[in-house]
Amino acid sequence: MALDELRRHAEQLAAQASVRVDIERQDAQVYVILRDLPLPKGAYQVATSDILFIADVQYPLSAMDMFWTDVAVLRADGTVPANADSIETY
């Protein structure tokens, strides 16, 4: 895997979006975590959330097609966002 390329991409994202990006490797998976990402004001019960993307050893050839948030990310009315009702722990 081109972990160096993933790190470069994470650094570019951090610079362009003014957000902290951490990379943690666990076996064949690589966790890309955007820390305290601001959420749309008034849309959710929390103002920020960590966002997790999972890459693998084939990055950038394999797509990151899902993301995970803190479980506290609920709509302003307290409901779970669409397609966010499956809880996974990473």
Residue pairs with C-beta under 8 A, 6 or more apart in sequence:
1 30
1 55
1 56
1 57
1 58
1 59
2 59
2 60
3 23
3 25
3 30
3 59
5 59
5 60
6 23
6 30
6 32
6 55
6 59
6 60
7 23
9 60
10 21
10 23
10 32
11 21
13 19
13 21
13 34
14 20
14 21
17 34
19 34
19 35
19 36
19 37
20 34
20 35
20 36
21 32
21 33
21 34
21 35
22 31
22 32
22 33
22 35
23 30
23 31
23 32
23 33
24 30
24 31
24 33
25 31
28 56
28 57
29 54
29 55
29 56
30 54
30 55
30 56
30 57
30 59
31 52
31 53
31 54
31 55
31 90
32 52
32 53
32 54
32 55
32 64
33 50
33 51
33 52
33 53
34 50
34 51
34 52
34 53
35 50
36 48
36 49
36 50
37 48
37 49
37 50
37 51
38 47
38 48
39 46
39 47
39 48
39 49
39 73
41 47
42 76
43 75
43 76
44 73
44 74
44 75
44 76
45 72
45 73
45 74
45 75
45 76
45 78
46 70
46 72
46 73
46 74
49 69
49 70
49 72
49 73
50 69
50 70
51 67
51 68
51 69
52 67
52 68
52 69
52 90
53 64
53 66
53 67
54 64
54 66
54 90
55 62
55 64
56 62
68 88
68 90
69 84
71 87
73 81
73 84
74 80
74 81
75 81
